[in-house]
Amino acid sequence: MSSTTEAIELMRNSSESWEDAARSALDDADGTLKEISGLEIASQTADVEDGEITRYKTTIHVSFVLQR
């Protein structure tokens, strides 16, 4: 039997790092989706004030198997 995989896009911010933002988005997805099979980092951006990064922004694509 074959399975169908779907991907959704999630965006998350962090004051710590891009990795922290990605991990937080994955944690949110893991709370509602079953059978997460992978993720892709789609983009990483940041807000800057006075030459310092103030907020890290990460967009991820989360893949999961659709339940039948």
N, C-alpha and C positions, 0 to 999 in steps of 0.2 A: 504494500500500500504506500503510495506517495503522499508527501505532505506539502502544504502550501506555506510559504514564508512571506510575511509582510514586514514592512519597515515603517517606522514613524520617526518624525523629527522632534527633538526636544532641545530646548535652550535653557541654560542655567547660568547664573552669575555667582561669583565668589570674590571675597576680598583677599583670599589666600593665594590661589593659583588656578591655572587652566585645568590641571588635573583634578583639583578639588571640585571645580564646577562640573566636569564630566562625571566624576564619581557620584556627585549629588543627583544629577539627572538620571543616572543609571539606578540609583537607590529608589528614586520616585517610580521609575518604570517597573522595577522589580517588585514593588508593592502592589501593582495592579495587573501586570502581564505574567502569563505562564510561559515556560519554555523559551526564554530569551536565549538566542543562539549566537549573538555577536553585536558589536557596535562599530560604527565608523565615526571618526572625528571629521565633521563636515567643515567647521571653521572655528578659529580662535581669534578673538579680538579683545581689545581692552580700552577702558576709559583712562585718560591721563590728565592729571592736574599738577601744575608746577613741576613738570618733568618727572613725575612719579606715577606709576600705575596705581589706580585707586580701585578698579574693579576689573576682574578677568571674566570674559564671556566665552562660553564654549557651546557650540551647537553640535549635537550628535544625532546619528541615525541608528535607532535600535531595531534589530531584526528579531522576530519571534515567530514561532510556528502557530498557525491558526488551528484552533480546536475544532474538531468535527463532531 
